[in-house]
Amino acid sequence: MNKSLSEITPFVGDSMSYLYDGSSNEHLRAGSVYALHLFNEGPGEMEVEGVKYPIERGTLIFLRPGQPHAFHIRPSQPLPSYNLYFDLWDDANPLSPSRSFIHAPEPFVFDRLSVQQPCDELDRLPSVFSLRAHPHLYDGIAMIARMYSESKFYRSETVNSFLYGWMLSWHNAVNVQHPSDYRIVRLLEYLNSRPEHGQSVEAWSRFCGLKRTYFHELFLRETGMTPKAYHHQLVMKRAAHMLVETDLSITAIAEKLGYPSIHPFSRHFSSFHGTTPSQYRLNPLHRI
């Protein structure tokens, strides 16, 4: 039966900072447990199942139990890394505290491997991924490593919980579309900071220095939404925050968000959130 990634039960068996310097133990090998390696610097090269990948600052390596891999690091330019070794499916009898490695040319046959379950979501996570565009994930690995080494009480409970949340966040980062065009990214930062400043598509296209037709196509390709739909979503989310976090009347909120009256605001809000503004304010189940 295929498992969901949310069903993992992580157990961090070891965490360490390591300086890869091209030594012989970094050549082709396989480990018995799951591992994450986050490199703080580059350049270098990583080999996973015969495929070579460049290592730069922020490169994350995700290794499965028994997966052949090698670090190709120049001794003249050693690279520091955060290393986590863990189980994902068995926190009752974890193997990661006593992990083992087999080095080539010995056959990669282990007496025991960390438990693996059929999980399409986990299988789709890449072996190599850059965290440079995801600073919260980069900092998360460093935080887990520090917690492992510094915690005196409840280390397993806290570290394992953080790794659980980190894995789900990484899955989101891998699978959620992220705009890459610098013009659209700059506009999104502008819109997110002031969604109540309603402007026309023409104004947004001028902000990006693009003709309206191409701007509309590029925005849709980068975000999966039209400019107006994206802005409407921001306004509705801002409205929800204001209903929860302020004592302003619904009429005053509508005015602050650029509506001529409460009626179109209430209609839009109800359509977007599935409840009226007054019901949203009263019912904590609807709060974000």
BALOBA-1460 file (C-alpha; in Angstrom, 3 decimals):
// residues 288
<rec num="1" residu="m" x="0.000" y="0.000" z="0.000"/>
<rec num="2" residu="n" x="1.436" y="3.356" z="-1.042"/>
<rec num="3" residu="k" x="2.200" y="5.648" z="1.893"/>
<rec num="4" residu="s" x="1.848" y="9.408" z="2.156"/>
<rec num="5" residu="l" x="4.887" y="11.473" z="3.089"/>
<rec num="6" residu="s" x="2.884" y="12.758" z="6.052"/>
<rec num="7" residu="e" x="3.013" y="9.217" z="7.502"/>
<rec num="8" residu="i" x="6.782" y="9.215" z="8.058"/>
<rec num="9" residu="t" x="8.056" y="8.741" z="11.615"/>
<rec num="10" residu="p" x="11.559" y="10.243" z="11.484"/>
<rec num="11" residu="f" x="14.331" y="9.374" z="13.898"/>
<rec num="12" residu="v" x="17.617" y="11.285" z="13.707"/>
<rec num="13" residu="g" x="20.367" y="8.901" z="14.740"/>
<rec num="14" residu="d" x="23.306" y="11.237" z="14.228"/>
<rec num="15" residu="s" x="24.150" y="14.777" z="13.199"/>
<rec num="16" residu="m" x="27.597" y="16.081" z="12.444"/>
<rec num="17" residu="s" x="29.529" y="18.813" z="10.720"/>
<rec num="18" residu="y" x="32.115" y="17.376" z="8.359"/>
<rec num="19" residu="l" x="34.884" y="18.734" z="6.163"/>
<rec num="20" residu="y" x="35.115" y="16.808" z="2.882"/>
<rec num="21" residu="d" x="38.713" y="16.897" z="1.698"/>
<rec num="22" residu="g" x="38.949" y="14.212" z="-0.982"/>
<rec num="23" residu="s" x="40.071" y="11.412" z="1.338"/>
<rec num="24" residu="s" x="39.662" y="7.764" z="0.343"/>
<rec num="25" residu="n" x="36.598" y="7.148" z="2.521"/>
<rec num="26" residu="e" x="34.696" y="9.679" z="0.368"/>
<rec num="27" residu="h" x="35.079" y="7.550" z="-2.763"/>
<rec num="28" residu="l" x="32.303" y="5.294" z="-4.079"/>
<rec num="29" residu="r" x="30.312" y="3.854" z="-1.186"/>
<rec num="30" residu="a" x="26.799" y="3.183" z="0.127"/>
<rec num="31" residu="g" x="25.223" y="3.748" z="3.533"/>
<rec num="32" residu="s" x="22.648" y="1.752" z="5.428"/>
<rec num="33" residu="v" x="20.334" y="4.665" z="6.350"/>
<rec num="34" residu="y" x="18.835" y="7.860" z="4.958"/>
<rec num="35" residu="a" x="21.162" y="10.853" z="4.860"/>
<rec num="36" residu="l" x="21.074" y="14.579" z="4.115"/>
<rec num="37" residu="h" x="24.245" y="16.490" z="3.261"/>
<rec num="38" residu="l" x="24.029" y="20.289" z="3.028"/>
<rec num="39" residu="f" x="27.111" y="21.971" z="1.605"/>
<rec num="40" residu="n" x="27.982" y="25.458" z="2.805"/>
<rec num="41" residu="e" x="30.391" y="26.173" z="-0.023"/>
<rec num="42" residu="g" x="31.539" y="25.085" z="-3.488"/>
<rec num="43" residu="p" x="32.632" y="24.189" z="-6.021"/>
<rec num="44" residu="g" x="32.859" y="20.427" z="-5.940"/>
<rec num="45" residu="e" x="31.164" y="17.404" z="-7.428"/>
<rec num="46" residu="m" x="28.836" y="14.696" z="-6.135"/>
<rec num="47" residu="e" x="28.111" y="11.341" z="-7.747"/>
<rec num="48" residu="v" x="24.837" y="9.538" z="-7.054"/>
<rec num="49" residu="e" x="24.215" y="6.193" z="-8.784"/>
<rec num="50" residu="g" x="26.744" y="7.024" z="-11.480"/>
<rec num="51" residu="v" x="25.360" y="10.510" z="-12.251"/>
<rec num="52" residu="k" x="27.609" y="13.457" z="-11.388"/>
<rec num="53" residu="y" x="26.218" y="16.741" z="-10.051"/>
<rec num="54" residu="p" x="27.993" y="20.034" z="-9.304"/>
<rec num="55" residu="i" x="28.224" y="21.136" z="-5.680"/>
<rec num="56" residu="e" x="27.747" y="24.835" z="-4.985"/>
<rec num="57" residu="r" x="26.853" y="26.756" z="-1.854"/>
<rec num="58" residu="g" x="23.454" y="25.554" z="-0.663"/>
<rec num="59" residu="t" x="23.538" y="22.209" z="-2.497"/>
<rec num="60" residu="l" x="21.496" y="19.567" z="-0.692"/>
<rec num="61" residu="i" x="22.182" y="15.850" z="-1.208"/>
<rec num="62" residu="f" x="19.467" y="13.345" z="-0.239"/>
<rec num="63" residu="l" x="20.615" y="9.731" z="-0.098"/>
<rec num="64" residu="r" x="18.471" y="6.640" z="0.326"/>
<rec num="65" residu="p" x="19.581" y="3.468" z="2.148"/>
<rec num="66" residu="g" x="21.958" y="1.440" z="-0.005"/>
<rec num="67" residu="q" x="22.277" y="4.147" z="-2.682"/>
<rec num="68" residu="p" x="25.792" y="4.248" z="-4.226"/>
<rec num="69" residu="h" x="27.422" y="7.670" z="-4.049"/>
<rec num="70" residu="a" x="30.793" y="9.391" z="-4.018"/>
<rec num="71" residu="f" x="32.173" y="12.819" z="-3.123"/>
<rec num="72" residu="h" x="34.612" y="14.269" z="-5.640"/>
<rec num="73" residu="i" x="36.326" y="17.010" z="-3.658"/>
<rec num="74" residu="r" x="39.710" y="18.548" z="-4.375"/>
<rec num="75" residu="p" x="42.085" y="18.289" z="-1.375"/>
<rec num="76" residu="s" x="43.174" y="21.851" z="-2.146"/>
<rec num="77" residu="q" x="39.585" y="23.057" z="-1.704"/>
<rec num="78" residu="p" x="37.829" y="21.123" z="1.074"/>
<rec num="79" residu="l" x="34.095" y="21.701" z="1.541"/>
<rec num="80" residu="p" x="32.211" y="21.865" z="4.872"/>
<rec num="81" residu="s" x="28.836" y="20.183" z="5.209"/>
<rec num="82" residu="y" x="26.018" y="19.545" z="7.669"/>
<rec num="83" residu="n" x="25.271" y="15.812" z="7.732"/>
<rec num="84" residu="l" x="22.119" y="14.194" z="9.113"/>
<rec num="85" residu="y" x="21.671" y="10.414" z="9.322"/>
<rec num="86" residu="f" x="18.174" y="9.197" z="10.056"/>
<rec num="87" residu="d" x="15.356" y="6.705" z="9.692"/>
<rec num="88" residu="l" x="12.050" y="7.735" z="8.155"/>
<rec num="89" residu="w" x="9.708" y="4.816" z="8.806"/>
<rec num="90" residu="d" x="10.812" y="3.200" z="12.063"/>
<rec num="91" residu="d" x="11.339" y="5.298" z="15.164"/>
<rec num="92" residu="a" x="10.822" y="2.273" z="17.457"/>
<rec num="93" residu="n" x="13.849" y="0.282" z="16.231"/>
<rec num="94" residu="p" x="15.911" y="2.820" z="14.271"/>
<rec num="95" residu="l" x="19.106" y="1.804" z="12.499"/>
<rec num="96" residu="s" x="20.572" y="5.307" z="12.122"/>
<rec num="97" residu="p" x="22.317" y="5.419" z="15.550"/>
<rec num="98" residu="s" x="24.466" y="2.492" z="14.371"/>
<rec num="99" residu="r" x="24.664" y="3.224" z="10.645"/>
<rec num="100" residu="s" x="27.250" y="1.489" z="8.507"/>
<rec num="101" residu="f" x="28.998" y="2.039" z="5.161"/>
<rec num="102" residu="i" x="30.365" y="-0.304" z="2.512"/>
<rec num="103" residu="h" x="33.087" y="1.005" z="0.234"/>
<rec num="104" residu="a" x="33.764" y="-0.102" z="-3.322"/>
<rec num="105" residu="p" x="34.963" y="-2.494" z="-4.674"/>
<rec num="106" residu="e" x="33.161" y="-4.515" z="-1.980"/>
<rec num="107" residu="p" x="29.586" y="-5.420" z="-3.057"/>
<rec num="108" residu="f" x="26.939" y="-3.139" z="-1.569"/>
<rec num="109" residu="v" x="25.152" y="-5.879" z="0.356"/>
<rec num="110" residu="f" x="24.044" y="-4.941" z="3.883"/>
<rec num="111" residu="d" x="22.922" y="-7.199" z="6.697"/>
<rec num="112" residu="r" x="20.262" y="-4.618" z="7.464"/>
<rec num="113" residu="l" x="18.993" y="-1.433" z="5.833"/>
<rec num="114" residu="s" x="16.867" y="1.312" z="7.296"/>
<rec num="115" residu="v" x="13.171" y="0.502" z="6.753"/>
<rec num="116" residu="q" x="11.784" y="1.765" z="3.443"/>
<rec num="117" residu="q" x="8.110" y="1.993" z="2.560"/>
<rec num="118" residu="p" x="6.458" y="2.517" z="-0.846"/>
<rec num="119" residu="c" x="5.889" y="6.269" z="-1.015"/>
<rec num="120" residu="d" x="5.560" y="8.033" z="-4.359"/>
<rec num="121" residu="e" x="5.971" y="11.469" z="-2.771"/>
<rec num="122" residu="l" x="9.265" y="10.457" z="-1.195"/>
<rec num="123" residu="d" x="10.462" y="8.784" z="-4.390"/>
<rec num="124" residu="r" x="9.898" y="12.007" z="-6.319"/>
<rec num="125" residu="l" x="12.139" y="14.041" z="-4.030"/>
<rec num="126" residu="p" x="15.411" y="14.698" z="-5.890"/>
<rec num="127" residu="s" x="18.794" y="13.371" z="-4.849"/>
<rec num="128" residu="v" x="20.344" y="16.794" z="-5.489"/>
<rec num="129" residu="f" x="18.561" y="20.105" z="-4.874"/>
<rec num="130" residu="s" x="19.706" y="23.698" z="-4.390"/>
<rec num="131" residu="l" x="18.454" y="25.461" z="-1.258"/>
<rec num="132" residu="r" x="19.790" y="28.874" z="-2.277"/>
<rec num="133" residu="a" x="16.287" y="30.010" z="-3.201"/>
<rec num="134" residu="h" x="14.862" y="28.515" z="0.017"/>
<rec num="135" residu="p" x="16.678" y="30.115" z="2.972"/>
<rec num="136" residu="h" x="14.146" y="28.763" z="5.498"/>
<rec num="137" residu="l" x="15.043" y="25.213" z="4.455"/>
<rec num="138" residu="y" x="18.761" y="25.989" z="4.524"/>
<rec num="139" residu="d" x="18.450" y="27.431" z="8.031"/>
<rec num="140" residu="g" x="16.257" y="24.488" z="9.051"/>
<rec num="141" residu="i" x="19.020" y="21.946" z="8.431"/>
<rec num="142" residu="a" x="21.478" y="24.061" z="10.417"/>
<rec num="143" residu="m" x="18.938" y="24.400" z="13.240"/>
<rec num="144" residu="i" x="18.315" y="20.638" z="13.403"/>
<rec num="145" residu="a" x="22.068" y="20.027" z="13.532"/>
<rec num="146" residu="r" x="22.507" y="22.547" z="16.360"/>
<rec num="147" residu="m" x="19.553" y="21.161" z="18.314"/>
<rec num="148" residu="y" x="20.943" y="17.655" z="18.032"/>
<rec num="149" residu="s" x="24.340" y="18.665" z="19.421"/>
<rec num="150" residu="e" x="23.142" y="21.165" z="22.050"/>
<rec num="151" residu="s" x="19.893" y="19.697" z="23.430"/>
<rec num="152" residu="k" x="20.103" y="18.269" z="26.926"/>
<rec num="153" residu="f" x="16.470" y="17.271" z="27.379"/>
<rec num="154" residu="y" x="13.947" y="15.822" z="24.918"/>
<rec num="155" residu="r" x="16.452" y="15.837" z="22.081"/>
<rec num="156" residu="s" x="14.809" y="13.027" z="20.113"/>
<rec num="157" residu="e" x="11.330" y="14.493" z="20.508"/>
<rec num="158" residu="t" x="12.301" y="17.973" z="19.312"/>
<rec num="159" residu="v" x="14.782" y="17.006" z="16.593"/>
<rec num="160" residu="n" x="12.555" y="14.306" z="15.116"/>
<rec num="161" residu="s" x="9.583" y="16.673" z="15.070"/>
<rec num="162" residu="f" x="11.596" y="19.347" z="13.298"/>
<rec num="163" residu="l" x="12.836" y="16.867" z="10.689"/>
<rec num="164" residu="y" x="9.233" y="15.767" z="10.086"/>
<rec num="165" residu="g" x="8.162" y="19.349" z="9.404"/>
<rec num="166" residu="w" x="11.294" y="20.010" z="7.344"/>
<rec num="167" residu="m" x="10.659" y="17.043" z="5.037"/>
<rec num="168" residu="l" x="7.093" y="18.202" z="4.368"/>
<rec num="169" residu="s" x="8.293" y="21.767" z="3.748"/>
<rec num="170" residu="w" x="10.926" y="20.488" z="1.331"/>
<rec num="171" residu="h" x="8.268" y="18.508" z="-0.519"/>
<rec num="172" residu="n" x="6.294" y="21.737" z="-0.924"/>
<rec num="173" residu="a" x="9.360" y="23.611" z="-2.157"/>
<rec num="174" residu="v" x="10.051" y="20.926" z="-4.757"/>
<rec num="175" residu="n" x="6.487" y="20.674" z="-6.021"/>
<rec num="176" residu="v" x="5.088" y="24.206" z="-5.723"/>
<rec num="177" residu="q" x="5.767" y="26.497" z="-8.649"/>
<rec num="178" residu="h" x="8.112" y="29.365" z="-7.813"/>
<rec num="179" residu="p" x="8.443" y="32.382" z="-10.120"/>
<rec num="180" residu="s" x="11.940" y="32.813" z="-11.513"/>
<rec num="181" residu="d" x="11.705" y="35.801" z="-13.881"/>
<rec num="182" residu="y" x="13.204" y="38.746" z="-11.983"/>
<rec num="183" residu="r" x="10.598" y="41.186" z="-13.314"/>
<rec num="184" residu="i" x="7.689" y="39.098" z="-12.052"/>
<rec num="185" residu="v" x="9.450" y="38.368" z="-8.757"/>
<rec num="186" residu="r" x="9.947" y="42.110" z="-8.192"/>
<rec num="187" residu="l" x="6.300" y="42.821" z="-8.964"/>
<rec num="188" residu="l" x="5.102" y="40.072" z="-6.621"/>
<rec num="189" residu="e" x="7.183" y="41.553" z="-3.806"/>
<rec num="190" residu="y" x="5.555" y="44.918" z="-4.502"/>
<rec num="191" residu="l" x="2.020" y="43.493" z="-4.591"/>
<rec num="192" residu="n" x="2.509" y="41.351" z="-1.478"/>
<rec num="193" residu="s" x="3.650" y="44.387" z="0.515"/>
<rec num="194" residu="r" x="0.670" y="46.586" z="-0.465"/>
<rec num="195" residu="p" x="-2.248" y="44.528" z="-1.837"/>
<rec num="196" residu="e" x="-4.696" y="47.286" z="-0.899"/>
<rec num="197" residu="h" x="-3.173" y="49.579" z="-3.534"/>
<rec num="198" residu="g" x="-5.345" y="48.435" z="-6.403"/>
<rec num="199" residu="q" x="-3.802" y="49.199" z="-9.781"/>
<rec num="200" residu="s" x="-4.493" y="48.291" z="-13.367"/>
<rec num="201" residu="v" x="-2.842" y="45.555" z="-15.398"/>
<rec num="202" residu="e" x="-1.391" y="48.352" z="-17.530"/>
<rec num="203" residu="a" x="0.316" y="49.844" z="-14.480"/>
<rec num="204" residu="w" x="1.750" y="46.452" z="-13.501"/>
<rec num="205" residu="s" x="3.032" y="45.806" z="-17.017"/>
<rec num="206" residu="r" x="4.737" y="49.234" z="-17.009"/>
<rec num="207" residu="f" x="6.238" y="48.364" z="-13.603"/>
<rec num="208" residu="c" x="7.821" y="45.326" z="-15.266"/>
<rec num="209" residu="g" x="8.801" y="47.251" z="-18.397"/>
<rec num="210" residu="l" x="6.766" y="44.913" z="-20.603"/>
<rec num="211" residu="k" x="3.990" y="45.224" z="-23.129"/>
<rec num="212" residu="r" x="0.609" y="44.248" z="-21.684"/>
<rec num="213" residu="t" x="0.084" y="41.127" z="-23.817"/>
<rec num="214" residu="y" x="3.506" y="39.658" z="-23.081"/>
<rec num="215" residu="f" x="3.265" y="40.688" z="-19.409"/>
<rec num="216" residu="h" x="-0.034" y="38.821" z="-19.051"/>
<rec num="217" residu="e" x="1.418" y="35.690" z="-20.674"/>
<rec num="218" residu="l" x="4.588" y="35.819" z="-18.585"/>
<rec num="219" residu="f" x="2.716" y="36.413" z="-15.324"/>
<rec num="220" residu="l" x="0.407" y="33.467" z="-16.015"/>
<rec num="221" residu="r" x="3.359" y="31.229" z="-16.873"/>
<rec num="222" residu="e" x="5.317" y="32.246" z="-13.772"/>
<rec num="223" residu="t" x="2.491" y="32.092" z="-11.209"/>
<rec num="224" residu="g" x="-0.203" y="29.906" z="-12.747"/>
<rec num="225" residu="m" x="-2.683" y="32.765" z="-12.263"/>
<rec num="226" residu="t" x="-3.732" y="35.897" z="-14.129"/>
<rec num="227" residu="p" x="-2.539" y="39.208" z="-12.621"/>
<rec num="228" residu="k" x="-6.061" y="40.158" z="-11.535"/>
<rec num="229" residu="a" x="-6.727" y="36.749" z="-9.954"/>
<rec num="230" residu="y" x="-3.413" y="36.886" z="-8.078"/>
<rec num="231" residu="h" x="-4.140" y="40.383" z="-6.771"/>
<rec num="232" residu="h" x="-7.682" y="39.425" z="-5.776"/>
<rec num="233" residu="q" x="-6.293" y="36.534" z="-3.745"/>
<rec num="234" residu="l" x="-3.929" y="38.897" z="-1.915"/>
<rec num="235" residu="v" x="-6.754" y="41.329" z="-1.141"/>
<rec num="236" residu="m" x="-8.978" y="38.571" z="0.223"/>
<rec num="237" residu="k" x="-6.189" y="37.237" z="2.430"/>
<rec num="238" residu="r" x="-5.469" y="40.754" z="3.714"/>
<rec num="239" residu="a" x="-9.174" y="41.191" z="4.443"/>
<rec num="240" residu="a" x="-9.181" y="37.974" z="6.473"/>
<rec num="241" residu="h" x="-6.194" y="39.148" z="8.515"/>
<rec num="242" residu="m" x="-7.828" y="42.510" z="9.186"/>
<rec num="243" residu="l" x="-11.056" y="40.872" z="10.357"/>
<rec num="244" residu="v" x="-9.127" y="38.731" z="12.837"/>
<rec num="245" residu="e" x="-6.413" y="41.140" z="13.966"/>
<rec num="246" residu="t" x="-8.193" y="44.524" z="14.095"/>
<rec num="247" residu="d" x="-11.350" y="46.007" z="15.559"/>
<rec num="248" residu="l" x="-12.155" y="47.932" z="12.375"/>
<rec num="249" residu="s" x="-15.714" y="47.687" z="11.155"/>
<rec num="250" residu="i" x="-16.373" y="45.656" z="8.038"/>
<rec num="251" residu="t" x="-17.262" y="48.891" z="6.222"/>
<rec num="252" residu="a" x="-13.928" y="50.442" z="7.249"/>
<rec num="253" residu="i" x="-12.026" y="47.342" z="6.088"/>
<rec num="254" residu="a" x="-13.815" y="47.461" z="2.741"/>
<rec num="255" residu="e" x="-12.830" y="51.119" z="2.333"/>
<rec num="256" residu="k" x="-9.201" y="50.457" z="3.248"/>
<rec num="257" residu="l" x="-9.064" y="47.726" z="0.616"/>
<rec num="258" residu="g" x="-10.350" y="50.100" z="-2.078"/>
<rec num="259" residu="y" x="-13.986" y="49.007" z="-2.307"/>
<rec num="260" residu="p" x="-16.593" y="51.732" z="-3.003"/>
<rec num="261" residu="s" x="-19.030" y="50.117" z="-0.535"/>
<rec num="262" residu="i" x="-19.450" y="47.122" z="1.734"/>
<rec num="263" residu="h" x="-21.686" y="45.226" z="-0.701"/>
<rec num="264" residu="p" x="-19.176" y="44.229" z="-3.418"/>
<rec num="265" residu="f" x="-16.604" y="43.561" z="-0.709"/>
<rec num="266" residu="s" x="-18.959" y="41.179" z="1.138"/>
<rec num="267" residu="r" x="-19.870" y="39.455" z="-2.115"/>
<rec num="268" residu="h" x="-16.223" y="38.917" z="-3.086"/>
<rec num="269" residu="f" x="-15.236" y="37.823" z="0.423"/>
<rec num="270" residu="s" x="-18.080" y="35.300" z="0.683"/>
<rec num="271" residu="s" x="-17.259" y="33.857" z="-2.711"/>
<rec num="272" residu="f" x="-13.562" y="33.492" z="-1.862"/>
<rec num="273" residu="h" x="-13.755" y="32.261" z="1.756"/>
<rec num="274" residu="g" x="-17.115" y="30.509" z="1.704"/>
<rec num="275" residu="t" x="-18.498" y="32.603" z="4.537"/>
<rec num="276" residu="t" x="-19.498" y="36.220" z="5.137"/>
<rec num="277" residu="p" x="-17.071" y="38.699" z="6.720"/>
<rec num="278" residu="s" x="-19.128" y="38.866" z="9.914"/>
<rec num="279" residu="q" x="-19.296" y="35.071" z="10.221"/>
<rec num="280" residu="y" x="-15.567" y="34.784" z="9.547"/>
<rec num="281" residu="r" x="-14.832" y="37.236" z="12.367"/>
<rec num="282" residu="l" x="-17.050" y="35.352" z="14.832"/>
<rec num="283" residu="n" x="-16.112" y="31.780" z="13.932"/>
<rec num="284" residu="p" x="-12.542" y="30.818" z="14.984"/>
<rec num="285" residu="l" x="-12.675" y="27.768" z="12.700"/>
<rec num="286" residu="h" x="-12.443" y="30.090" z="9.719"/>
<rec num="287" residu="r" x="-9.494" y="32.034" z="11.019"/>
<rec num="288" residu="i" x="-6.209" y="31.668" z="9.140"/>
